Amino acid sequence: MDDLPLIDPDRDLAAVPGAAPHPLHAALLKAHDEVRRGAEEEIARPAASSSVPFPVLPAVGVLHPAAEPLLRRRVLTAVDCLQRIVRAYPGNPALQGFLDVPPVLHRWILRHPHPESLTVDFCRLDLFGDRLGTVRILEFNASSPGGVIGAGTVARLWRRTPAIGALLDQWRVPVARFEDENWFAAWLVAHGHARGLTEEQTRHIGLFHTAGKDRDRYRIAAQCRRNGRTTAMRLPSDYSPADGARLGYLKFVPADPRPVHHWERFCAAVTDGTLVIPNVLAERWVAENKLCLAVMSDPRFEGLFPPPERATLRTIVPWSRKLGDGITVAQAVAERTRLVLKAPYGYFGSSVRIGCEHGPEEWAELVGAPRHRGWLVQERVAPATVGALSRDLCVAVLDHTVLGYASRASRSSVVNVRREGRWQTVLSSLPAT
């Protein structure tokens, strides 16, 4: 089973440099033009903060029907293990010391009234590898639904094109849940209802974000409007109960946690339930920490997980350690060609350093720098490819079900759409759950 490819070779269409010629090459390019125009209308234009179009690759793939069920089980087990870490953190001093969450975040995690009930509501996992036996989770993302919203929209647009839509019908490719144009807003409202909010209290939604451009909040706002809701975009530091928002969403990856010093009212409202948001602070700020992968890999923490889960983690989590506490600088220097260095709360791939892309002296300087002590050191995983491009696999998980898949492809070894990458549509071979 582990030799099975993740994407079915007979249903992997791509019109990109280096890809093998395909009889549907011309039809794929024509459909791609339609998809790009649709993405401009449905994704880029509503994101009024940016004129950058949603980057769509002329490629569509379908997961291998024999590989996908096992991939799903492994991914969902990994999310279960992430949730175990989140729930264990408040009462586990060893885990607290290892993850080294910044104090301004740590204090709010400890104030959560019911840590045993913390859940990973939404999560996007990014994986590298082309087969069941080689695919590994590179990171968890618990705060960034914008790319998933866009990927679902693009999948829906491919289905609307005559040639590719007919082919997907012929292949009997089921519609994924994230292809629905209102899935996120509908889920957010349902999340509020499940936590005691009335229908009226979900009519106005606060979208909380940090300073600067952020396309996610505009994509969420567009869905909310279609769902009959009004929205207000706010900095968490500007939160006031007088605004009337009882339901909200927070987009924030704490690479720089300093702004949280000014979020006292916001954090208190989320913690006591006055403001309902998914992926609450006590979950988010643990699950976003990339050192959770080191917790899953380091034998010192195996007691957090039952034996069957440990076995799954060994198959899908790459060898991962904390620099200075699990692997020494000297060991990291000696293993340069097989290692990758990452900041615990890095994003957009900006902090990723790949050992084989640096000379020995430069690498020794990187891992020896005091500012990098405590970073994640991880085994380098070879990416899958489409033509001459490297590509990953993104798995979106919502309330412990797989919402949909996507891929990003790039000439760079760090695959990210903020680094010249583009989204490839990857469809499920299984019915939506």
N, C-alpha and C positions, 0 to 999 in steps of 0.2 A: 504493500500500500504506500509506503513512504516514497517509492519511486514515481508515484503518479504526479503529473504536472498539475499546477494549480489552475491554470487556464487551459481549456480544451483546445488542443492544436487545430482541430477541425473547425473551431468557431472563434478564431482569433484573427480579426481583420485589421490591417494597418496599412496606411499609405504614408509611410515615413521613410526617411533615408535609411538604406540598409535592409529594409524589409523585403522579403521575397515577393515577386510579382503575384498578383492575385486576379482572377477573372473579374472580380467586382471592384477593381481599383478605380475605374472611372466613376462608377456609381457611388462609391464611397466618398470620393472627392466632391461630387455634386451634392450628396446628402450633407457633407460636412459644411458646405457653404450655407445651406439652409439652417443647420444647427447653429452656426456662428451668428447668423442674423437673429435667430430666435433667442440665443443667449444674450445678445446685446439688448434686446427688447425686454426680456424677462428677468435678467440678472444684473447686467451692468448698469442699465439706465435707472432702475430704482435705487441703486447705490449712489445717491447723489453726491457722496463725498469723493467719488473717483470717476475719471473718464476712462480708466483702464478696462478693456473688455475682459470677460471671463475667458481664460486661455484654454481652448478646447483642441485636443489632438484628433486628427482624422483616424480614429482607431476605436474599435468596439470588440470586446472579448466576452466570453461566457466561461464561468468557472466549470471545471471538470466535474461531471455529475457524480463520479465515484470518490473524488477527493473532497468535495465541498462538505459533506456531512461530518467527516472527521475534523476538517479545518474548523468548522463551527463549534464542535464540542471542545476542541482545544482552546479556541479563543474565549468562549464563554467561561471555561474553567479558569483561565487567566484573569478574567474580570472578577470572578468569584474570589480569587486569591488577592487581587487588589483591594477588594472590599474587606477582606479579612484584615489586611494591613491597616486600612482606614479605621476599622472598629477597634483594633488592638492598640493603636497609637496612644490614645489618652491615658491608658493605664499601664503602659509598658515603657519604663525609663530607658531600657536598652535601645528600643526602637526609636524613642525620641532623640537620644544622643546620636544615633547613627544617621537618621534623616536630617538632623540639624536644621529643622525648619526655622526661618528667621523669627526672633522673639515677638515681633509685632503681629505675626500670623499665629504663632504657637499659642499665645495667650487666649485668642479667640477660639482656637480648636478646643482647648481645655474647658472653655465655658459652655460648650454644647451640652444641653441637659440630658440627652439620651444617646450616648455614643454607641451603645449596643445596637441601635436601630439605623445607624448611618448607612446610606446606600449610594452606590455609583449609578446615578439615574441615567446619565448620558455619557458616552465615552466613544472616542474614535481611536482605534488602534492602527498604528503604522507598522507594516511588516516588510521585510526584505526576504528574497529567496524565490525560486521558481518551482519548487517541488515540495510535497508534504514533508519530506525528510530534511529539507534545507531551510524551510521558511521559519523566520524568527521575528518576534516582536521587538521593534526598536524603541518604541515609546507609546505611552498612553496620553491621550489628550481629552481632558474632562471639561473644557470650557469653550471650545471653538466649533460651533455648529455651522458656521457660514459656508465652509467648503462642502460640507455634507448636503446642505440645502442646494448649493449650486450643482453638485454632482447629480443629485436626484432630478433636478430640472433638466440637465443635459440629457440624462437617460430618457426622460419623457420626450424630449425633442427628437432624439434619434428614432423613437418609435413612430413619430408623426411623418417622417420622411417616407416617400413611397417605396423606394428600393430596400432600404434597411429595415423599415417597419414590416414589410412583407416577409423578409428573411427571418426576422425575429418571431413572427407568427408561425412561419414554417417550422422553425426550431422549437416552437412551443416554450419560449422563454417567459417565465412568469413575471408579472409586474411587481417590483419591490415596493415596500411601504413608503420609502422616501421619495418615490416618484410622484406621490400626491402633492399637489401644489400648496396644500395647507397643513402638511403633517406636523410641522414644528409648532405652529400656533395652536392647533387642535390639541397636541400633547401638552403644551404649556398650560392651557386652560383646564384640561382634565387633571393635570397635576395639582392645580389650585383647588379644584373641587374635591379631590381625594384628601386634601389637607384641611378641609372644613370651610373653604371660601364659598360664598353664595355665587350664583350666576352674576348678580349685579356687581359683586366685588371683583369679578374677573373681567369686567368690561373695560377697565383702564389698566394698562400694563406699563410698568417702568422698565426701560432698557438702560442698564447701568454699564458704563464703559470708562476707560481711561482717556486722557487727553490725546488728541491726534486723530488721524483717519482710521476708521475701522469699518470695513464693508459689512461685517457680520450683522451689526445692529440694523442696517438698512434692509438687509434681506429678511431679517426677523420682522421688522416693522411692516414690510410689504405683505407678509403672510398674515400678520395680525389684522391689518386693514381688511384683507379678504375674508377674515373670520369675524368681521363685525366689531373689532376692538379698536380703541384709540390707544396711542402710545405716547410716551414722553421720554426723551433721551436725556439722561442726567449723569453727571459725575457722581460717584458714591459720596463724595465729600459734600455734595449739595442736597443730599437726601433730607426730606422733611416729611413727617407723617401728614402734614397739611396738604401735601400734593395729592393725596387721595389714593395713591397706588398701594394696593394690598398684594398684588402679584407682580413679579418682575423676573428679569434675567440679568445675570452679571457676566460680562466678558472681561476677564482679567487673568493674565498669566504673570505671576509675581517675580519676574526676572529682576525687577527693582521693587522691593516691597515698601519703600519709603512712603508712597502716597497713602498707605493704609493707616499711618499715624493720624490722618485727618478724616478717617471714616467712622468715628466713634458712634454716631447715631445710626448710620447704615448697618454696621456690624451688630450693634445691639438689637436692632429691629429684626434682622435675619435670625439671630440667635434665639430671640424669644418668640419668634413666629409672627410678629406684627407684620413683617414683610415676608411673603412666601417666595422662595426661589428654588429651582432644582439644583442639585449638586451644591448643597449648602457649604458654607465656609470650612467647616470641620472636615468635610469630605474632600473638597476641591484642593485645599492647600497641602493635603497629604498625597492625594492621587496624582496631582500634577508634578510631583517631585520625581525626577527620573531615577533617583536612588532607590525607588521602590523595585526596580528591576534587579538591583544588587541584593535587596532583601530576598527576592525570589530565587536568586542564584547562590547566595552565600550560605554554606551549610550551618552557620551559626544561628540562622533564623528558620531552619526547616521545621522546628516545632510549631510554628504558626499554621502549618498546613498539614492536613491529613495525608497519609501515604499515597493514595491515588492521585491527589492533586500535585504532590511533589513529582510524581512520575510524569505528569503532563507538563509541568513547568520545565523539566529537563529536556523535553522535546521541542518546546516552542519559545523559551527564553534563552537568549545567548548568554554565554559566560560573562558575568558582570560583577564588578567590584567597586568599592569606594577607594579613591586614591588616598593613601595614608592610613586606611583602616580596612584592610582586606587585601591590598596590594601596595607594596612599597614603591617609592620613586625609582629605585634601582631596578626592580622587577619590570616596571612599566617601560623603562628605558631599554632594557634588554629585549623586550618583546615588541618593539616598535612596529614591525611590519604586520602584526596581526591585531593591533589594537586601535580603538577609537576613543577620543576624549570628549566629554560633553558636560556642559553646565547643568546643575540640577533643575533649574527652571528656565533653561534656554528655549527659544522658539525661532521659527523660520530657518532653522539650520545654521543660525549665525554663530553659534558657539562650538559647532562640531569641528573637531580636528582629527584627521585620519592619518595614522602613523606612517603608512607607506607613501603618503604624499609629502612628507617632510624628511629632510636629511637627518642623520643621526644627531648632529649637534643642535639643530633647531628643535627636534623633538625632545631632547634632553632638557633644553631650556623651557619648553612648554610644560612638561610634566613636573619639572622642578620648581616652577614659579609658585611662590606662596599663595597667590590669588587662586591657583587651580587646585590647591589642597582641598579635599572633600568632593571633588568632581567625580562623575561617573566614568569609569574605565570599562570598556566593553569590547568583547570579541568582534572583529570586523566581519560582517555578513555580506556575502556577494549578492548584489541585486539581480533580479530577473531583468531581461532585456526585451525591447521591442525594436526591431531593426538595430540601429546603432545607438539607441537610447537606453539608459538605465531606467527601470521602473519599479515602483513599490506596489503594495496592495494595502488599501485602506478598508477597514471593516468598521462600520458604524453600529454601535450597540445601544439600544434604548430599552430601559426597563428589562434588562436581561434577555432581550431578543435581538437578533440581527436585523437591522433596519435596511441595510443595503451595502454595496461595495463600490469602490472606485479605485483608480490608480493615477499616479502622477509619474510623468516621464520627463527626463531631462538629459542633456549631454553631461551635466555635472554628476559626480559621484555622490553628492548630497542632493537628494531629490526633493525639491520644494518649489511650489509655484511662485514664491517670492524670489527664487533664484533661477529664473528663466524656464521653469518647468511648466508643463501643461497637463491638464486633466484628461485621462482616458476613461471612457465608460467601460465598466466591468459589471456584467449582469449575473444574477444568481441562476443556477439551474434548478433551485428548489422553490416550492411555493412559499409565499410570505407567511410568517408565523404571527 
